[in-house]
Amino acid sequence: MVSTVRADLREQDTSIVGQGTPTVVQVHAINCAPCNALQRETRAALSDFEDGEIHYRIANLATEDGLAFATKLAASFTTLLLFDSDGELTRRFRGETPRHMLRLAFLGLVNK
């Protein structure tokens, strides 16, 4: 349980965007069923990549930092933001998106 809490806290650190590794940030509200479905599909798509190949972060709308991050990018819940290794926003997915579509987008992000 403690390792899960640490992982969750690490996933909320969006300061890693633009630090040399492509990053996917999900704008997320905890009690949002579509957000949870998108998170499942995102994690499934990311499972095809090596550790450290793509970072995954969550902008939790229930936190000040998460809300500020989402507001700065005009993103609401159930949104995925894809950033290249330099921190440039390259793509935005809004709503539930199937893992096969995400996998292709993530592959493009890694190969950019």
C-alpha positions as a LaTeX table, in Angstrom:
\begin{tabular}{lrrr}
\hline
Residue & $x$ (\AA) & $y$ (\AA) & $z$ (\AA) \\
\hline
Met1 & 0.00 & 0.00 & 0.00 \\
Val2 & 2.80 & 2.47 & 0.83 \\
Ser3 & 4.46 & 1.85 & $-2.55$ \\
Thr4 & 1.10 & 2.53 & $-4.25$ \\
Val5 & 0.81 & 5.87 & $-2.45$ \\
Arg6 & 4.36 & 6.79 & $-3.49$ \\
Ala7 & 3.62 & 5.83 & $-7.09$ \\
Asp8 & 0.47 & 7.93 & $-7.04$ \\
Leu9 & 2.35 & 10.95 & $-5.66$ \\
Arg10 & 5.15 & 10.54 & $-8.22$ \\
Glu11 & 2.56 & 10.33 & $-11.01$ \\
Gln12 & 1.17 & 13.71 & $-9.97$ \\
Asp13 & 4.53 & 15.45 & $-10.50$ \\
Thr14 & 4.04 & 17.18 & $-13.85$ \\
Ser15 & 7.32 & 19.12 & $-13.53$ \\
Ile16 & 8.97 & 16.28 & $-15.47$ \\
Val17 & 7.37 & 17.53 & $-18.71$ \\
Gly18 & 10.10 & 18.81 & $-21.02$ \\
Gln19 & 12.94 & 17.12 & $-19.16$ \\
Gly20 & 14.11 & 14.92 & $-22.07$ \\
Thr21 & 11.51 & 12.14 & $-22.15$ \\
Pro22 & 8.15 & 12.15 & $-23.93$ \\
Thr23 & 5.36 & 12.51 & $-21.37$ \\
Val24 & 1.67 & 11.72 & $-21.35$ \\
Val25 & $-0.35$ & 13.74 & $-18.83$ \\
Gln26 & $-3.92$ & 12.77 & $-18.03$ \\
Val27 & $-6.19$ & 15.48 & $-16.68$ \\
His28 & $-8.16$ & 13.47 & $-14.17$ \\
Ala29 & $-10.96$ & 13.73 & $-11.64$ \\
Ile30 & $-11.01$ & 10.80 & $-9.21$ \\
Asn31 & $-14.77$ & 10.16 & $-9.14$ \\
Cys32 & $-15.16$ & 10.49 & $-12.90$ \\
Ala33 & $-16.06$ & 7.17 & $-14.57$ \\
Pro34 & $-14.88$ & 8.24 & $-18.06$ \\
Cys35 & $-11.58$ & 9.46 & $-16.50$ \\
Asn36 & $-11.07$ & 6.07 & $-14.87$ \\
Ala37 & $-11.87$ & 4.28 & $-18.14$ \\
Leu38 & $-9.37$ & 6.49 & $-20.00$ \\
Gln39 & $-6.76$ & 5.77 & $-17.33$ \\
Arg40 & $-7.24$ & 2.00 & $-17.77$ \\
Glu41 & $-6.84$ & 2.31 & $-21.56$ \\
Thr42 & $-3.82$ & 4.59 & $-21.19$ \\
Arg43 & $-2.06$ & 2.24 & $-18.77$ \\
Ala44 & $-2.79$ & $-0.71$ & $-21.07$ \\
Ala45 & $-1.35$ & 1.15 & $-24.07$ \\
Leu46 & 1.73 & 2.20 & $-22.09$ \\
Ser47 & 2.39 & $-1.38$ & $-21.02$ \\
Asp48 & 3.81 & $-2.03$ & $-24.51$ \\
Phe49 & 6.65 & 0.41 & $-23.89$ \\
Glu50 & 9.85 & $-0.01$ & $-21.90$ \\
Asp51 & 10.12 & 1.62 & $-18.47$ \\
Gly52 & 11.39 & 5.16 & $-18.90$ \\
Glu53 & 10.54 & 5.32 & $-22.61$ \\
Ile54 & 7.46 & 7.46 & $-21.91$ \\
His55 & 6.55 & 9.11 & $-18.64$ \\
Tyr56 & 2.94 & 9.01 & $-17.45$ \\
Arg57 & 1.65 & 11.73 & $-15.17$ \\
Ile58 & $-1.72$ & 12.73 & $-13.78$ \\
Ala59 & $-2.96$ & 16.28 & $-13.37$ \\
Asn60 & $-5.39$ & 15.57 & $-10.54$ \\
Leu61 & $-8.07$ & 18.25 & $-10.60$ \\
Ala62 & $-8.57$ & 17.83 & $-6.85$ \\
Thr63 & $-5.10$ & 19.28 & $-6.19$ \\
Glu64 & $-3.85$ & 22.85 & $-6.64$ \\
Asp65 & $-0.97$ & 21.75 & $-8.85$ \\
Gly66 & $-3.15$ & 19.53 & $-11.03$ \\
Leu67 & $-5.79$ & 22.21 & $-11.45$ \\
Ala68 & $-3.16$ & 24.86 & $-12.27$ \\
Phe69 & $-1.54$ & 22.58 & $-14.87$ \\
Ala70 & $-4.88$ & 21.81 & $-16.53$ \\
Thr71 & $-6.00$ & 25.44 & $-16.45$ \\
Lys72 & $-2.75$ & 26.64 & $-18.05$ \\
Leu73 & $-3.39$ & 24.28 & $-20.98$ \\
Ala74 & $-7.17$ & 24.81 & $-21.13$ \\
Ala75 & $-7.73$ & 21.10 & $-20.51$ \\
Ser76 & $-10.63$ & 19.57 & $-18.62$ \\
Phe77 & $-11.16$ & 16.11 & $-17.16$ \\
Thr78 & $-10.94$ & 13.03 & $-19.41$ \\
Thr79 & $-8.16$ & 14.60 & $-21.47$ \\
Leu80 & $-4.75$ & 13.21 & $-22.40$ \\
Leu81 & $-1.99$ & 15.64 & $-23.29$ \\
Leu82 & 1.02 & 14.30 & $-25.19$ \\
Phe83 & 4.30 & 16.18 & $-24.85$ \\
Asp84 & 7.50 & 15.53 & $-26.76$ \\
Ser85 & 10.86 & 15.30 & $-25.00$ \\
Asp86 & 11.24 & 19.10 & $-25.16$ \\
Gly87 & 7.87 & 19.68 & $-23.48$ \\
Glu88 & 6.02 & 20.76 & $-26.61$ \\
Leu89 & 2.34 & 19.75 & $-26.61$ \\
Thr90 & 2.00 & 17.60 & $-29.73$ \\
Arg91 & $-1.44$ & 16.05 & $-29.36$ \\
Arg92 & $-4.58$ & 16.15 & $-27.26$ \\
Phe93 & $-7.15$ & 13.38 & $-26.79$ \\
Arg94 & $-10.51$ & 14.29 & $-25.29$ \\
Gly95 & $-12.81$ & 11.59 & $-23.92$ \\
Glu96 & $-12.53$ & 7.86 & $-23.72$ \\
Thr97 & $-10.05$ & 6.58 & $-26.28$ \\
Pro98 & $-9.31$ & 2.92 & $-27.05$ \\
Arg99 & $-5.88$ & 1.57 & $-26.24$ \\
His100 & $-5.01$ & 0.68 & $-29.84$ \\
Met101 & $-5.41$ & 4.34 & $-30.86$ \\
Leu102 & $-3.37$ & 5.48 & $-27.87$ \\
Arg103 & $-0.65$ & 2.92 & $-28.57$ \\
Leu104 & $-0.21$ & 4.33 & $-32.10$ \\
Ala105 & $-0.08$ & 7.91 & $-30.80$ \\
Phe106 & 2.46 & 6.94 & $-28.13$ \\
Leu107 & 4.59 & 5.18 & $-30.73$ \\
Gly108 & 4.60 & 8.37 & $-32.81$ \\
Leu109 & 5.57 & 10.35 & $-29.75$ \\
Val110 & 8.54 & 8.08 & $-28.99$ \\
Asn111 & 9.70 & 8.03 & $-32.61$ \\
Lys112 & 9.50 & 11.81 & $-33.08$ \\
\hline
\end{tabular}
